[in-house]
Amino acid sequence: MPNKSRRTSPTPSTANDLTTFEAGALLERPPRVVLYLGAGASQFAGYRTFAEFPRLLFNQDVRKKEELPPIPDNAARLLQDIKVSLEGTDGWTTHDRFLWRLNEYQQILTLNLSDPAVQPFLRPASQQLFELSCCTTAARNVMAQTTVRHYSSNRVVEARSADPALHSNMRRVYDLYMKMAALNKSTGCLPVFTTNYDMLLDDLCTEFADDSRRAPLANGFPHIRDEGEKWQPHTCSGYCNSCSVLQYYRLHGCAAWFYAEPGDPNVYFRRSDASTEPITNLCAMYPGLERERGAGPHGHGFRALYRLLRVCNVIVFIGFSFRDDDVMHVILNALAERPNDLKLLIVDSAFTETNIVSRLAKAARRSAFPARPPVAGSIKGLKLQFGIDAGFDVSVFDECQKLMRKG
């Protein structure tokens, strides 16, 4: 797709000033509706949820279709053993569980190299530890390469040429988000949060924007997805008042976001060569790669989520599993600080209001901060396959409007 010339919003000169500027704007004209996209919001487009990720690892037909390289034998053996171990523990063989387990192995190996207290105990197994090191390194590389290649792919372009029905549903998803943005009449700006690594929202806005000069997305890059551009915490400010705009916050980074080198606080857009970038430079909340959670795009997004949840009327969760404690603790803390109730619309193919209330209640017991689960009657569940079921967009929009009227 060609680059699009854009007029960027005026911003203060420093990141701290910009954060203060944005917080003031949010409090001055707070949005009524906020959107949160989980993995289920991208699944219809062909992106795997974390629960489905093992198919990308172990199904050779899927790997061939995704143009993923063969897995080395030692990595395949270790990943298969981890899968069996996780299944025997509690059955959760999700993307993050594989990564956490590999990170735990790496910590053992690091201790063996650096800690004289543990070295005498591990020395008799030095040959086995060396083999574990080789397998762990290979397996981590496979996980990283698979993650980046899969989530940085452009599913919208693929659908345009190969699947007209899917492309039409993508248009309906885009139109739904823009209609939701219009519900925030004071600004026309819809704050959108995600823990997804994929590029679906960016690609939808580039593909379907009515204005060919600028896509209606503020994602931190002046030209949305120009290679090599540096991320900055841009706001919706500067867009015309009659335009609907999506303000995108990535809480866990992106498969196309990279630091130039370890220690560089700046994040750059590198999609065209993402699969060849060093995984140590990936900007993602990724087990084994996490940096300062309160800095950069991660911290900016979490602070914005907390502020907005204290002032909005309705938050719509699409395809979010409510497994992430970092996110749930922000939600629960914001609820504890609110003077009134927040309405939650849960759009999912499996979870019900009861499931979500239970998960939030359990998360509240794990939080060290003031936490208040949603009150009875403040959660509405909408059970459907987002992006697939007939009339999914109408159902979501209608329920959102109903909750707004109740608020």
Secondary structure as a PSIPRED ss2 file (coil, helix, strand):
# PSIPRED VFORMAT (PSIPRED V4.0)

   1 M C   1.000  0.000  0.000
   2 P C   1.000  0.000  0.000
   3 N C   1.000  0.000  0.000
   4 K C   1.000  0.000  0.000
   5 S C   1.000  0.000  0.000
   6 R C   1.000  0.000  0.000
   7 R C   1.000  0.000  0.000
   8 T C   1.000  0.000  0.000
   9 S C   1.000  0.000  0.000
  10 P C   1.000  0.000  0.000
  11 T C   1.000  0.000  0.000
  12 P C   1.000  0.000  0.000
  13 S C   1.000  0.000  0.000
  14 T C   1.000  0.000  0.000
  15 A H   0.000  1.000  0.000
  16 N H   0.000  1.000  0.000
  17 D H   0.000  1.000  0.000
  18 L H   0.000  1.000  0.000
  19 T H   0.000  1.000  0.000
  20 T H   0.000  1.000  0.000
  21 F H   0.000  1.000  0.000
  22 E H   0.000  1.000  0.000
  23 A H   0.000  1.000  0.000
  24 G H   0.000  1.000  0.000
  25 A H   0.000  1.000  0.000
  26 L H   0.000  1.000  0.000
  27 L H   0.000  1.000  0.000
  28 E H   0.000  1.000  0.000
  29 R C   1.000  0.000  0.000
  30 P C   1.000  0.000  0.000
  31 P C   1.000  0.000  0.000
  32 R C   1.000  0.000  0.000
  33 V E   0.000  0.000  1.000
  34 V E   0.000  0.000  1.000
  35 L E   0.000  0.000  1.000
  36 Y E   0.000  0.000  1.000
  37 L E   0.000  0.000  1.000
  38 G C   1.000  0.000  0.000
  39 A H   0.000  1.000  0.000
  40 G H   0.000  1.000  0.000
  41 A H   0.000  1.000  0.000
  42 S C   1.000  0.000  0.000
  43 Q H   0.000  1.000  0.000
  44 F H   0.000  1.000  0.000
  45 A H   0.000  1.000  0.000
  46 G C   1.000  0.000  0.000
  47 Y C   1.000  0.000  0.000
  48 R C   1.000  0.000  0.000
  49 T C   1.000  0.000  0.000
  50 F H   0.000  1.000  0.000
  51 A H   0.000  1.000  0.000
  52 E H   0.000  1.000  0.000
  53 F H   0.000  1.000  0.000
  54 P H   0.000  1.000  0.000
  55 R H   0.000  1.000  0.000
  56 L H   0.000  1.000  0.000
  57 L H   0.000  1.000  0.000
  58 F H   0.000  1.000  0.000
  59 N C   1.000  0.000  0.000
  60 Q H   0.000  1.000  0.000
  61 D H   0.000  1.000  0.000
  62 V H   0.000  1.000  0.000
  63 R H   0.000  1.000  0.000
  64 K H   0.000  1.000  0.000
  65 K H   0.000  1.000  0.000
  66 E C   1.000  0.000  0.000
  67 E C   1.000  0.000  0.000
  68 L C   1.000  0.000  0.000
  69 P C   1.000  0.000  0.000
  70 P C   1.000  0.000  0.000
  71 I C   1.000  0.000  0.000
  72 P C   1.000  0.000  0.000
  73 D H   0.000  1.000  0.000
  74 N H   0.000  1.000  0.000
  75 A H   0.000  1.000  0.000
  76 A H   0.000  1.000  0.000
  77 R H   0.000  1.000  0.000
  78 L H   0.000  1.000  0.000
  79 L H   0.000  1.000  0.000
  80 Q H   0.000  1.000  0.000
  81 D H   0.000  1.000  0.000
  82 I H   0.000  1.000  0.000
  83 K H   0.000  1.000  0.000
  84 V H   0.000  1.000  0.000
  85 S H   0.000  1.000  0.000
  86 L H   0.000  1.000  0.000
  87 E H   0.000  1.000  0.000
  88 G H   0.000  1.000  0.000
  89 T H   0.000  1.000  0.000
  90 D C   1.000  0.000  0.000
  91 G C   1.000  0.000  0.000
  92 W C   1.000  0.000  0.000
  93 T C   1.000  0.000  0.000
  94 T C   1.000  0.000  0.000
  95 H H   0.000  1.000  0.000
  96 D H   0.000  1.000  0.000
  97 R H   0.000  1.000  0.000
  98 F H   0.000  1.000  0.000
  99 L H   0.000  1.000  0.000
 100 W H   0.000  1.000  0.000
 101 R H   0.000  1.000  0.000
 102 L H   0.000  1.000  0.000
 103 N H   0.000  1.000  0.000
 104 E H   0.000  1.000  0.000
 105 Y H   0.000  1.000  0.000
 106 Q H   0.000  1.000  0.000
 107 Q H   0.000  1.000  0.000
 108 I H   0.000  1.000  0.000
 109 L H   0.000  1.000  0.000
 110 T H   0.000  1.000  0.000
 111 L H   0.000  1.000  0.000
 112 N H   0.000  1.000  0.000
 113 L H   0.000  1.000  0.000
 114 S H   0.000  1.000  0.000
 115 D C   1.000  0.000  0.000
 116 P C   1.000  0.000  0.000
 117 A C   1.000  0.000  0.000
 118 V C   1.000  0.000  0.000
 119 Q H   0.000  1.000  0.000
 120 P H   0.000  1.000  0.000
 121 F H   0.000  1.000  0.000
 122 L H   0.000  1.000  0.000
 123 R H   0.000  1.000  0.000
 124 P H   0.000  1.000  0.000
 125 A H   0.000  1.000  0.000
 126 S H   0.000  1.000  0.000
 127 Q H   0.000  1.000  0.000
 128 Q H   0.000  1.000  0.000
 129 L H   0.000  1.000  0.000
 130 F H   0.000  1.000  0.000
 131 E H   0.000  1.000  0.000
 132 L H   0.000  1.000  0.000
 133 S H   0.000  1.000  0.000
 134 C H   0.000  1.000  0.000
 135 C H   0.000  1.000  0.000
 136 T H   0.000  1.000  0.000
 137 T H   0.000  1.000  0.000
 138 A H   0.000  1.000  0.000
 139 A H   0.000  1.000  0.000
 140 R H   0.000  1.000  0.000
 141 N H   0.000  1.000  0.000
 142 V H   0.000  1.000  0.000
 143 M H   0.000  1.000  0.000
 144 A H   0.000  1.000  0.000
 145 Q H   0.000  1.000  0.000
 146 T H   0.000  1.000  0.000
 147 T H   0.000  1.000  0.000
 148 V H   0.000  1.000  0.000
 149 R H   0.000  1.000  0.000
 150 H H   0.000  1.000  0.000
 151 Y H   0.000  1.000  0.000
 152 S C   1.000  0.000  0.000
 153 S C   1.000  0.000  0.000
 154 N C   1.000  0.000  0.000
 155 R H   0.000  1.000  0.000
 156 V H   0.000  1.000  0.000
 157 V H   0.000  1.000  0.000
 158 E H   0.000  1.000  0.000
 159 A H   0.000  1.000  0.000
 160 R H   0.000  1.000  0.000
 161 S H   0.000  1.000  0.000
 162 A H   0.000  1.000  0.000
 163 D C   1.000  0.000  0.000
 164 P H   0.000  1.000  0.000
 165 A H   0.000  1.000  0.000
 166 L H   0.000  1.000  0.000
 167 H H   0.000  1.000  0.000
 168 S H   0.000  1.000  0.000
 169 N H   0.000  1.000  0.000
 170 M H   0.000  1.000  0.000
 171 R H   0.000  1.000  0.000
 172 R H   0.000  1.000  0.000
 173 V H   0.000  1.000  0.000
 174 Y H   0.000  1.000  0.000
 175 D H   0.000  1.000  0.000
 176 L H   0.000  1.000  0.000
 177 Y H   0.000  1.000  0.000
 178 M H   0.000  1.000  0.000
 179 K H   0.000  1.000  0.000
 180 M H   0.000  1.000  0.000
 181 A H   0.000  1.000  0.000
 182 A H   0.000  1.000  0.000
 183 L C   1.000  0.000  0.000
 184 N C   1.000  0.000  0.000
 185 K C   1.000  0.000  0.000
 186 S C   1.000  0.000  0.000
 187 T C   1.000  0.000  0.000
 188 G C   1.000  0.000  0.000
 189 C E   0.000  0.000  1.000
 190 L E   0.000  0.000  1.000
 191 P E   0.000  0.000  1.000
 192 V E   0.000  0.000  1.000
 193 F E   0.000  0.000  1.000
 194 T E   0.000  0.000  1.000
 195 T C   1.000  0.000  0.000
 196 N C   1.000  0.000  0.000
 197 Y C   1.000  0.000  0.000
 198 D C   1.000  0.000  0.000
 199 M C   1.000  0.000  0.000
 200 L H   0.000  1.000  0.000
 201 L H   0.000  1.000  0.000
 202 D H   0.000  1.000  0.000
 203 D H   0.000  1.000  0.000
 204 L H   0.000  1.000  0.000
 205 C H   0.000  1.000  0.000
 206 T H   0.000  1.000  0.000
 207 E H   0.000  1.000  0.000
 208 F H   0.000  1.000  0.000
 209 A C   1.000  0.000  0.000
 210 D C   1.000  0.000  0.000
 211 D C   1.000  0.000  0.000
 212 S C   1.000  0.000  0.000
 213 R C   1.000  0.000  0.000
 214 R C   1.000  0.000  0.000
 215 A C   1.000  0.000  0.000
 216 P C   1.000  0.000  0.000
 217 L E   0.000  0.000  1.000
 218 A E   0.000  0.000  1.000
 219 N C   1.000  0.000  0.000
 220 G C   1.000  0.000  0.000
 221 F C   1.000  0.000  0.000
 222 P C   1.000  0.000  0.000
 223 H C   1.000  0.000  0.000
 224 I C   1.000  0.000  0.000
 225 R C   1.000  0.000  0.000
 226 D C   1.000  0.000  0.000
 227 E C   1.000  0.000  0.000
 228 G C   1.000  0.000  0.000
 229 E C   1.000  0.000  0.000
 230 K E   0.000  0.000  1.000
 231 W C   1.000  0.000  0.000
 232 Q C   1.000  0.000  0.000
 233 P C   1.000  0.000  0.000
 234 H C   1.000  0.000  0.000
 235 T C   1.000  0.000  0.000
 236 C C   1.000  0.000  0.000
 237 S C   1.000  0.000  0.000
 238 G C   1.000  0.000  0.000
 239 Y C   1.000  0.000  0.000
 240 C C   1.000  0.000  0.000
 241 N C   1.000  0.000  0.000
 242 S C   1.000  0.000  0.000
 243 C C   1.000  0.000  0.000
 244 S C   1.000  0.000  0.000
 245 V E   0.000  0.000  1.000
 246 L E   0.000  0.000  1.000
 247 Q E   0.000  0.000  1.000
 248 Y E   0.000  0.000  1.000
 249 Y E   0.000  0.000  1.000
 250 R E   0.000  0.000  1.000
 251 L C   1.000  0.000  0.000
 252 H C   1.000  0.000  0.000
 253 G E   0.000  0.000  1.000
 254 C E   0.000  0.000  1.000
 255 A E   0.000  0.000  1.000
 256 A E   0.000  0.000  1.000
 257 W E   0.000  0.000  1.000
 258 F E   0.000  0.000  1.000
 259 Y E   0.000  0.000  1.000
 260 A C   1.000  0.000  0.000
 261 E C   1.000  0.000  0.000
 262 P C   1.000  0.000  0.000
 263 G C   1.000  0.000  0.000
 264 D C   1.000  0.000  0.000
 265 P C   1.000  0.000  0.000
 266 N C   1.000  0.000  0.000
 267 V E   0.000  0.000  1.000
 268 Y E   0.000  0.000  1.000
 269 F E   0.000  0.000  1.000
 270 R C   1.000  0.000  0.000
 271 R C   1.000  0.000  0.000
 272 S C   1.000  0.000  0.000
 273 D C   1.000  0.000  0.000
 274 A H   0.000  1.000  0.000
 275 S H   0.000  1.000  0.000
 276 T H   0.000  1.000  0.000
 277 E C   1.000  0.000  0.000
 278 P C   1.000  0.000  0.000
 279 I H   0.000  1.000  0.000
 280 T H   0.000  1.000  0.000
 281 N H   0.000  1.000  0.000
 282 L E   0.000  0.000  1.000
 283 C E   0.000  0.000  1.000
 284 A E   0.000  0.000  1.000
 285 M C   1.000  0.000  0.000
 286 Y C   1.000  0.000  0.000
 287 P C   1.000  0.000  0.000
 288 G C   1.000  0.000  0.000
 289 L C   1.000  0.000  0.000
 290 E C   1.000  0.000  0.000
 291 R C   1.000  0.000  0.000
 292 E C   1.000  0.000  0.000
 293 R C   1.000  0.000  0.000
 294 G C   1.000  0.000  0.000
 295 A C   1.000  0.000  0.000
 296 G H   0.000  1.000  0.000
 297 P H   0.000  1.000  0.000
 298 H H   0.000  1.000  0.000
 299 G H   0.000  1.000  0.000
 300 H H   0.000  1.000  0.000
 301 G H   0.000  1.000  0.000
 302 F H   0.000  1.000  0.000
 303 R H   0.000  1.000  0.000
 304 A H   0.000  1.000  0.000
 305 L H   0.000  1.000  0.000
 306 Y H   0.000  1.000  0.000
 307 R H   0.000  1.000  0.000
 308 L H   0.000  1.000  0.000
 309 L H   0.000  1.000  0.000
 310 R C   1.000  0.000  0.000
 311 V C   1.000  0.000  0.000
 312 C C   1.000  0.000  0.000
 313 N C   1.000  0.000  0.000
 314 V E   0.000  0.000  1.000
 315 I E   0.000  0.000  1.000
 316 V E   0.000  0.000  1.000
 317 F E   0.000  0.000  1.000
 318 I E   0.000  0.000  1.000
 319 G C   1.000  0.000  0.000
 320 F C   1.000  0.000  0.000
 321 S C   1.000  0.000  0.000
 322 F C   1.000  0.000  0.000
 323 R C   1.000  0.000  0.000
 324 D C   1.000  0.000  0.000
 325 D H   0.000  1.000  0.000
 326 D H   0.000  1.000  0.000
 327 V H   0.000  1.000  0.000
 328 M H   0.000  1.000  0.000
 329 H H   0.000  1.000  0.000
 330 V H   0.000  1.000  0.000
 331 I H   0.000  1.000  0.000
 332 L H   0.000  1.000  0.000
 333 N H   0.000  1.000  0.000
 334 A H   0.000  1.000  0.000
 335 L H   0.000  1.000  0.000
 336 A H   0.000  1.000  0.000
 337 E H   0.000  1.000  0.000
 338 R C   1.000  0.000  0.000
 339 P C   1.000  0.000  0.000
 340 N C   1.000  0.000  0.000
 341 D C   1.000  0.000  0.000
 342 L C   1.000  0.000  0.000
 343 K E   0.000  0.000  1.000
 344 L E   0.000  0.000  1.000
 345 L E   0.000  0.000  1.000
 346 I E   0.000  0.000  1.000
 347 V E   0.000  0.000  1.000
 348 D E   0.000  0.000  1.000
 349 S C   1.000  0.000  0.000
 350 A C   1.000  0.000  0.000
 351 F C   1.000  0.000  0.000
 352 T C   1.000  0.000  0.000
 353 E H   0.000  1.000  0.000
 354 T H   0.000  1.000  0.000
 355 N H   0.000  1.000  0.000
 356 I H   0.000  1.000  0.000
 357 V H   0.000  1.000  0.000
 358 S H   0.000  1.000  0.000
 359 R H   0.000  1.000  0.000
 360 L H   0.000  1.000  0.000
 361 A H   0.000  1.000  0.000
 362 K H   0.000  1.000  0.000
 363 A H   0.000  1.000  0.000
 364 A H   0.000  1.000  0.000
 365 R H   0.000  1.000  0.000
 366 R H   0.000  1.000  0.000
 367 S C   1.000  0.000  0.000
 368 A C   1.000  0.000  0.000
 369 F C   1.000  0.000  0.000
 370 P C   1.000  0.000  0.000
 371 A C   1.000  0.000  0.000
 372 R C   1.000  0.000  0.000
 373 P C   1.000  0.000  0.000
 374 P C   1.000  0.000  0.000
 375 V C   1.000  0.000  0.000
 376 A C   1.000  0.000  0.000
 377 G C   1.000  0.000  0.000
 378 S C   1.000  0.000  0.000
 379 I E   0.000  0.000  1.000
 380 K E   0.000  0.000  1.000
 381 G E   0.000  0.000  1.000
 382 L E   0.000  0.000  1.000
 383 K E   0.000  0.000  1.000
 384 L C   1.000  0.000  0.000
 385 Q C   1.000  0.000  0.000
 386 F C   1.000  0.000  0.000
 387 G C   1.000  0.000  0.000
 388 I C   1.000  0.000  0.000
 389 D C   1.000  0.000  0.000
 390 A C   1.000  0.000  0.000
 391 G C   1.000  0.000  0.000
 392 F H   0.000  1.000  0.000
 393 D H   0.000  1.000  0.000
 394 V H   0.000  1.000  0.000
 395 S H   0.000  1.000  0.000
 396 V H   0.000  1.000  0.000
 397 F H   0.000  1.000  0.000
 398 D H   0.000  1.000  0.000
 399 E H   0.000  1.000  0.000
 400 C H   0.000  1.000  0.000
 401 Q H   0.000  1.000  0.000
 402 K H   0.000  1.000  0.000
 403 L H   0.000  1.000  0.000
 404 M H   0.000  1.000  0.000
 405 R H   0.000  1.000  0.000
 406 K H   0.000  1.000  0.000
 407 G C   1.000  0.000  0.000
